[in-house]
Amino acid sequence: PTNVLAFSISKTEGEIFLNLKLARKQAPEFDRTYKNFVAFLFIHALIHLKGFEHGGRMESAERKIRKIFDI
């Protein structure tokens, strides 16, 4: 199972589905609290909705946003 899915609906809209049960289980594996990990997954999904794919550019964009919210 996956912990997060992001679906683009249009250029300005999308849907994000979080598997909270799995996120709770995985949070310690990533050395994060449950709340922090859910926020991390949400940011990850938002970046995907902006059109980014996994890689250096995506990680850089995530770091910038996580820094703003201390995640």
Z-matrix of the N, CA and C atoms (Angstrom, degrees):
N
C 1 1.467
C 2 1.527 1 111.11
N 3 1.289 2 115.85 1 154.13
C 4 1.460 3 120.92 2 178.78
C 5 1.531 4 109.60 3 -101.74
N 6 1.317 5 116.19 4 156.82
C 7 1.455 6 119.89 5 -177.97
C 8 1.530 7 112.60 6 -92.28
N 9 1.348 8 117.58 7 -19.03
C 10 1.463 9 120.23 8 -179.77
C 11 1.524 10 109.67 9 -154.65
N 12 1.332 11 114.84 10 142.58
C 13 1.460 12 121.72 11 174.73
C 14 1.521 13 107.76 12 -131.73
N 15 1.327 14 116.73 13 141.59
C 16 1.465 15 121.88 14 177.59
C 17 1.521 16 108.63 15 -129.71
N 18 1.318 17 115.53 16 128.87
C 19 1.457 18 121.50 17 -179.67
C 20 1.524 19 109.54 18 -122.82
N 21 1.298 20 116.56 19 122.89
C 22 1.450 21 121.22 20 175.77
C 23 1.529 22 108.57 21 -78.09
N 24 1.325 23 116.30 22 131.24
C 25 1.463 24 121.43 23 177.91
C 26 1.529 25 109.37 24 -100.41
N 27 1.307 26 115.47 25 -41.51
C 28 1.462 27 121.94 26 177.09
C 29 1.524 28 107.31 27 -151.34
N 30 1.317 29 115.80 28 -172.07
C 31 1.468 30 119.76 29 -179.05
C 32 1.534 31 111.83 30 -64.72
N 33 1.327 32 116.75 31 -25.71
C 34 1.465 33 120.05 32 -176.09
C 35 1.531 34 113.68 33 -120.35
N 36 1.330 35 117.50 34 4.79
C 37 1.461 36 120.05 35 -178.29
C 38 1.519 37 111.28 36 -134.98
N 39 1.315 38 115.01 37 151.58
C 40 1.453 39 120.45 38 177.10
C 41 1.516 40 110.34 39 -162.61
N 42 1.309 41 115.02 40 170.69
C 43 1.461 42 121.22 41 176.87
C 44 1.513 43 108.93 42 -123.76
N 45 1.321 44 114.84 43 142.52
C 46 1.456 45 121.77 44 178.60
C 47 1.523 46 107.56 45 -124.82
N 48 1.321 47 115.50 46 129.71
C 49 1.453 48 121.38 47 176.62
C 50 1.518 49 108.38 48 -117.33
N 51 1.323 50 116.03 49 123.53
C 52 1.457 51 122.18 50 179.00
C 53 1.518 52 109.33 51 -109.07
N 54 1.320 53 116.51 52 130.64
C 55 1.453 54 121.98 53 174.66
C 56 1.533 55 106.06 54 -88.81
N 57 1.324 56 115.90 55 90.26
C 58 1.460 57 120.54 56 -172.97
C 59 1.529 58 112.87 57 -66.42
N 60 1.310 59 116.45 58 -33.69
C 61 1.464 60 119.49 59 178.05
C 62 1.530 61 110.37 60 -63.26
N 63 1.324 62 116.42 61 -45.01
C 64 1.460 63 120.34 62 178.61
C 65 1.527 64 110.85 63 -68.93
N 66 1.328 65 116.96 64 -38.21
C 67 1.468 66 120.26 65 178.31
C 68 1.523 67 110.65 66 -60.78
N 69 1.321 68 117.09 67 -40.34
C 70 1.471 69 120.37 68 178.66
C 71 1.529 70 110.34 69 -61.71
N 72 1.335 71 115.49 70 -40.78
C 73 1.466 72 120.32 71 179.75
C 74 1.527 73 111.65 72 -69.03
N 75 1.334 74 117.26 73 -38.77
C 76 1.466 75 121.42 74 -174.57
C 77 1.523 76 114.12 75 -82.61
N 78 1.302 77 118.37 76 -23.77
C 79 1.473 78 121.19 77 -175.34
C 80 1.531 79 112.93 78 -49.12
N 81 1.328 80 120.00 79 -49.52
C 82 1.468 81 118.99 80 179.27
C 83 1.534 82 113.22 81 -63.44
N 84 1.330 83 117.06 82 -30.21
C 85 1.463 84 120.44 83 178.94
C 86 1.532 85 111.57 84 -65.01
N 87 1.344 86 116.72 85 -25.04
C 88 1.458 87 122.38 86 178.80
C 89 1.526 88 111.29 87 -103.36
N 90 1.338 89 115.72 88 13.18
C 91 1.465 90 123.14 89 179.35
C 92 1.535 91 111.25 90 54.79
N 93 1.341 92 115.84 91 45.31
C 94 1.459 93 122.13 92 -179.86
C 95 1.524 94 109.00 93 -132.08
N 96 1.327 95 115.52 94 155.47
C 97 1.453 96 119.50 95 170.81
C 98 1.531 97 107.29 96 -73.88
N 99 1.309 98 115.85 97 163.17
C 100 1.469 99 120.34 98 178.60
C 101 1.528 100 110.61 99 -58.21
N 102 1.318 101 117.14 100 -48.96
C 103 1.468 102 121.88 101 -178.33
C 104 1.533 103 111.08 102 -60.99
N 105 1.312 104 116.47 103 -43.36
C 106 1.460 105 121.07 104 179.87
C 107 1.527 106 110.81 105 -65.59
N 108 1.321 107 117.18 106 -39.85
C 109 1.457 108 120.71 107 -178.65
C 110 1.526 109 111.31 108 -68.33
N 111 1.328 110 117.32 109 -39.40
C 112 1.465 111 120.62 110 176.90
C 113 1.533 112 109.56 111 -62.56
N 114 1.320 113 117.78 112 -42.44
C 115 1.461 114 121.23 113 177.39
C 116 1.529 115 110.29 114 -62.62
N 117 1.333 116 117.02 115 -41.63
C 118 1.459 117 121.84 116 177.62
C 119 1.532 118 110.48 117 -59.94
N 120 1.335 119 117.02 118 -45.64
C 121 1.463 120 120.96 119 179.90
C 122 1.526 121 111.41 120 -64.42
N 123 1.327 122 116.82 121 -38.25
C 124 1.458 123 120.74 122 178.90
C 125 1.525 124 110.52 123 -63.35
N 126 1.313 125 117.12 124 -45.22
C 127 1.467 126 121.06 125 177.53
C 128 1.517 127 110.03 126 -62.32
N 129 1.309 128 116.76 127 -42.26
C 130 1.471 129 121.43 128 178.47
C 131 1.529 130 110.04 129 -57.38
N 132 1.325 131 116.70 130 -45.51
C 133 1.468 132 121.13 131 179.81
C 134 1.526 133 111.30 132 -65.63
N 135 1.326 134 116.95 133 -40.44
C 136 1.463 135 119.96 134 178.64
C 137 1.524 136 111.48 135 -60.23
N 138 1.320 137 116.20 136 -41.28
C 139 1.465 138 120.09 137 179.20
C 140 1.527 139 110.13 138 -64.73
N 141 1.319 140 117.17 139 -39.15
C 142 1.473 141 119.68 140 175.32
C 143 1.527 142 110.41 141 -60.63
N 144 1.326 143 117.07 142 -41.85
C 145 1.461 144 119.98 143 179.86
C 146 1.523 145 112.12 144 -64.37
N 147 1.314 146 117.07 145 -24.14
C 148 1.462 147 121.04 146 175.70
C 149 1.530 148 111.92 147 -78.56
N 150 1.341 149 116.63 148 -2.19
C 151 1.458 150 120.43 149 175.14
C 152 1.514 151 115.50 150 102.97
N 153 1.322 152 117.56 151 2.79
C 154 1.459 153 120.43 152 -179.47
C 155 1.527 154 110.89 153 -80.17
N 156 1.318 155 115.59 154 146.24
C 157 1.460 156 122.15 155 171.52
C 158 1.519 157 107.67 156 -112.55
N 159 1.325 158 116.67 157 161.95
C 160 1.467 159 120.86 158 -178.16
C 161 1.521 160 110.55 159 -54.02
N 162 1.329 161 114.55 160 137.14
C 163 1.448 162 121.08 161 179.07
C 164 1.513 163 110.44 162 152.75
N 165 1.290 164 115.76 163 -173.23
C 166 1.456 165 122.36 164 -175.30
C 167 1.518 166 114.20 165 -60.97
N 168 1.342 167 116.98 166 -42.42
C 169 1.468 168 119.89 167 -179.88
C 170 1.530 169 110.99 168 -63.58
N 171 1.324 170 115.44 169 -40.26
C 172 1.462 171 119.27 170 179.96
C 173 1.521 172 110.67 171 -66.76
N 174 1.312 173 116.94 172 -44.81
C 175 1.460 174 120.96 173 179.67
C 176 1.518 175 111.25 174 -60.95
N 177 1.319 176 117.17 175 -38.97
C 178 1.460 177 121.37 176 178.30
C 179 1.526 178 110.75 177 -64.34
N 180 1.322 179 116.81 178 -44.53
C 181 1.470 180 120.81 179 178.39
C 182 1.522 181 110.73 180 -62.67
N 183 1.335 182 116.78 181 -41.03
C 184 1.468 183 120.60 182 178.25
C 185 1.525 184 110.95 183 -62.97
N 186 1.313 185 116.87 184 -44.58
C 187 1.472 186 120.33 185 -178.90
C 188 1.526 187 111.24 186 -58.44
N 189 1.340 188 116.76 187 -41.71
C 190 1.468 189 120.51 188 -179.47
C 191 1.527 190 110.61 189 -60.55
N 192 1.309 191 116.89 190 -45.35
C 193 1.471 192 120.48 191 -178.25
C 194 1.535 193 110.46 192 -71.93
N 195 1.330 194 117.04 193 -42.17
C 196 1.464 195 119.26 194 179.39
C 197 1.521 196 110.98 195 -61.56
N 198 1.317 197 117.22 196 -35.00
C 199 1.474 198 120.49 197 179.64
C 200 1.528 199 110.16 198 -64.29
N 201 1.327 200 117.12 199 -41.02
C 202 1.468 201 120.73 200 179.52
C 203 1.522 202 111.03 201 -59.34
N 204 1.343 203 116.47 202 -40.27
C 205 1.461 204 121.32 203 -175.82
C 206 1.532 205 113.18 204 -100.80
N 207 1.330 206 116.98 205 7.95
C 208 1.465 207 121.98 206 178.53
C 209 1.530 208 111.50 207 55.30
N 210 1.318 209 114.97 208 50.96
C 211 1.469 210 121.60 209 -179.21
C 212 1.518 211 109.40 210 -115.27
